[in-house]
Structures are given as structure tokens and as C-alpha cells.
Amino acid sequence: MKKDSKVLFEEIMDSLFSDVEKEKTLAEYKKNHYKGISEEWGIYVVKNSKNKEIKLLDSPEIVTKKSIYWEDNFGKKVNAVNNLYLYIGKTNCKKGIKDRLSKYIRFGYGTTKIHEGGYLLWFVKNNKDLYANFATLAEIEKKQPDLYEKAKEIFETSVTNEEKTSNQPVTLAEIIEIGLISLHNIAYYYPPLANANKKSLYIKMNTDTFSYRIYIEWKKYWENVLN
């Protein structure tokens, strides 16, 4: 029996990002100085309350050069698909998820310029009441071994030595991030809200880019799993 892509996406995401001990609002994490966030590499997400409609500000709180991509009907597009998982991010920095997620939240408060990625999240009304959650690579390997093994296979067979040894080396976390985003795209035909700054999820990117190549590998894999 063919598995529904939406069901598969939600099952994988819920298995990785439903730990109630980790799930706090962006405001709570900031207030508690990001206590409890792992310093390991992994994936983090920003979540909406289940079945809560996304309402957008008339104009963005955080104005960046990317604000020109703003669309009046963007909220309608987001609410037409899964609006629970709004952002999927990865980290391969020295202090792991804690460093990256804290910078993301601080960017939303206007206290740093380091994390412009996912800027569309700050177009959502009451965005500080959205929830953050995360999973380390070790947790992903334990909870989603098939996902982890496929990412490992892609890393070993598709990533060049140059990409592995560059100043910002490709990591398993990055490959898993692209895998989750690609599955979301297959399931809902529209990227998570905050990833939309990546020009519709790698699809419009040049075909020789790393992200596009890996995205296509994942897309073929998910299509095979679903068939």
C-alpha cells in the first residue's frame, strides 16, 4: 500500500521534534538564556501551535534586503499546507544547536545581524510565541535510523572531498536538513514558511549547486519510499 507523503512527513517530524522537555517558546528560551539547548550538532525547528492559523504582520518587524520578497497573499499560501513546522534549520558550528538557535532568536529580537536565514518567520504575528524544538545527530540516528543511514550514504557517495574540507564543510546535519525539507516539499508542494527565502526550496537554484544536487537525490529517495 502506498504511503501518503503528508503522513510520512508528519510521522518523521513528530518522532524527532515532539520532546515536551525541549519544546519552549522563542520568548521562553531567550528569557532563560537558552538553557537546555544542546551544544551538539543537529537539526532545530520552529513550530506553530497545532491547527493554529498563521496570521501575518502588515510589514516585517525585521527589515532586511530580502524583504522585497514579501507577498500580500503569502499567509494564504502557508495556511493552505502544513503550518505546524515553519522552519527547519541545521547547525555545524562549534557550540552546536545552542549557538545557532540562540542567534536565530536574537536576530528576531533585533540584537544580532548574524542569522538572516529564515527571515520570513518574523512576518508572523506574535512570532515570539512560536515554539522551538531540536534533535541532535545521535537522537536522529536512534529515532530515525533509515533517515540517518540515507544521509550518511549521500555524504559518503555524493559529497566531494573539496566540499568536505572547505572552510564551511558539508556535514550530516546539512544533508539531513535538505532531506527533511525535500520531503516537506513533496508532501505539501510549498516550503516551510521561513525557508522560503531560499527561492522556493532549491528548485530554482542553479543545477550545479551542492544543495540542488542533494535535494534531487533526496527527492528520488522519498518518491521510491512512497511507491
C-alpha positions in Angstrom: 0.0 0.0 0.0 1.4 3.4 -1.0 2.2 5.6 2.0 0.8 9.1 2.0 3.7 11.7 1.7 2.0 14.0 4.2 1.6 11.2 6.7 5.2 10.2 6.3 6.5 13.8 6.8 4.4 14.3 9.9 5.4 10.9 11.4 9.1 11.7 10.9 8.9 15.2 12.2 6.8 14.3 15.2 9.2 11.5 16.1 12.1 13.9 16.1 10.6 17.1 17.4 7.9 16.3 20.0 10.0 16.2 23.1 8.0 18.3 25.6 11.0 19.0 27.7 12.7 20.7 24.8 9.6 22.5 23.5 9.6 26.1 24.6 8.5 29.3 23.0 11.2 31.5 21.5 10.5 34.1 24.2 11.0 31.4 27.0 14.3 30.3 25.6 15.5 33.9 25.4 14.3 34.6 29.0 16.1 31.5 30.3 19.3 32.3 28.4 18.8 29.3 26.1 19.2 26.9 29.0 18.7 23.2 28.0 19.6 23.6 24.3 22.2 21.1 23.2 25.7 22.1 22.1 25.9 19.1 19.8 25.3 19.3 16.0 21.8 18.5 14.7 18.6 19.9 13.5 16.3 22.5 15.0 12.8 23.6 14.1 10.4 26.4 14.8 6.8 25.2 15.3 3.3 26.7 15.3 0.6 25.5 17.7 -1.3 22.7 16.1 -4.1 23.8 13.7 -3.5 27.5 14.6 -3.9 29.8 11.6 -0.8 31.8 10.6 -1.5 35.5 10.6 1.0 37.9 9.2 2.0 41.4 10.1 1.3 44.2 7.6 5.0 44.7 7.3 8.0 42.8 8.6 9.4 43.5 12.1 12.9 42.8 10.9 13.7 44.7 7.7 16.4 43.2 5.6 17.5 43.4 1.9 15.4 40.2 1.4 12.1 42.0 2.5 11.5 42.7 -1.2 10.2 39.1 -1.5 7.3 40.0 0.7 3.9 39.0 -0.8 0.5 40.1 0.5 -1.0 36.7 0.0 1.9 34.7 1.4 -0.1 33.8 4.5 -2.8 32.2 2.4 -0.3 30.0 0.8 1.2 29.0 4.1 -2.1 28.1 5.6 -3.1 26.1 2.6 -0.4 23.5 3.6 1.2 22.2 6.7 1.6 25.1 9.1 2.9 23.3 12.1 6.6 23.1 11.2 7.5 26.6 10.0 11.3 26.4 9.9 13.9 23.6 9.6 17.5 24.6 10.3 20.8 22.8 10.9 24.0 23.6 12.7 27.6 22.6 12.2 29.1 25.4 14.3 31.4 24.9 17.3 28.7 25.2 20.0 26.1 23.4 18.0 22.4 23.8 18.2 22.6 26.2 21.1 24.7 28.7 19.3 22.7 28.6 16.1 19.2 28.6 17.6 20.1 31.4 20.0 21.4 33.5 17.2 18.2 32.9 15.2 16.1 34.0 18.2 18.3 37.0 18.8 18.0 38.0 15.2 14.3 38.1 15.7 14.7 40.4 18.6 16.9 42.7 16.6 20.0 42.1 18.7 22.2 40.4 16.1 22.7 40.5 12.3 24.2 37.1 12.1 21.2 34.9 11.2 19.3 36.4 8.3 18.3 32.9 7.1 14.6 32.2 7.7 13.8 35.9 7.9 10.1 35.3 6.9 9.4 33.9 10.3 9.4 37.4 11.7 6.5 38.3 9.4 4.2 36.2 11.6 2.2 37.9 14.2 3.2 37.0 17.8 6.2 35.3 16.4 8.0 35.1 19.8 5.2 32.8 20.9 6.1 30.2 18.3 7.9 27.1 19.7 11.4 25.8 19.2 12.5 22.1 19.3 15.6 20.2 18.3 17.2 16.9 17.8 20.9 16.0 17.9 22.5 13.7 15.3 22.7 11.0 17.9 18.9 11.3 18.6 18.2 11.3 14.8 20.2 8.1 14.4 18.3 6.5 17.2 14.8 7.7 16.3 15.0 7.7 12.5 17.7 5.2 11.6 16.6 5.0 7.9 16.8 8.8 7.5 20.2 8.8 9.2 21.6 6.0 7.1 20.4 7.5 3.9 22.1 10.9 4.8 25.3 9.0 5.7 25.2 7.3 2.3 24.7 10.6 0.4 27.5 12.1 2.4 29.9 9.3 1.5 29.0 9.0 -2.2 27.8 12.4 -3.3 29.9 15.0 -1.4 33.2 15.8 -2.9 36.5 16.0 -1.0 36.6 19.7 -1.7 33.2 20.2 -0.1 34.2 18.1 2.9 37.3 20.1 3.5 36.2 23.7 2.7 36.0 26.5 5.3 32.4 25.6 5.8 32.4 21.8 5.4 29.3 19.9 4.5 28.0 17.8 7.4 25.5 15.1 8.0 23.3 17.8 9.7 23.1 19.7 6.4 22.2 16.7 4.4 19.5 15.7 6.9 18.1 19.2 6.8 17.8 19.1 3.0 16.2 15.6 3.3 13.5 16.9 5.6 12.8 20.0 3.6 12.6 17.9 0.4 10.1 15.6 2.0 8.0 18.6 3.1 8.1 19.9 -0.5 6.9 16.5 -1.8 4.2 16.3 0.8 2.9 19.8 0.7 4.2 21.4 -2.5 5.3 24.5 -0.7 8.3 25.1 1.5 8.2 25.8 5.2 7.5 29.5 5.9 10.9 30.6 6.9 12.8 28.5 4.3 11.1 30.4 1.5 13.9 32.9 1.4 15.9 30.1 -0.4 14.0 30.8 -3.6 11.4 28.1 -3.4 13.5 25.5 -1.8 16.5 24.9 -4.1 14.2 24.2 -7.1 15.1 27.4 -8.8 18.8 27.2 -7.8 21.4 26.5 -10.4 21.6 22.8 -11.1 25.3 22.6 -10.4 24.9 23.8 -6.7 25.5 21.3 -3.9 22.1 21.9 -2.3 20.3 21.3 -5.6 22.2 18.1 -6.3 21.5 16.7 -2.8 17.9 17.9 -3.0 17.3 15.8 -6.2 18.9 12.8 -4.6 16.6 13.0 -1.6 13.5 13.7 -3.8 14.2 10.4 -5.8 14.7 8.6 -2.5 11.4 9.8 -1.0 9.5 9.0 -4.2 10.9 5.5 -4.1 9.9 5.1 -0.4 6.4 6.4 -1.1 5.9 4.0 -4.0 
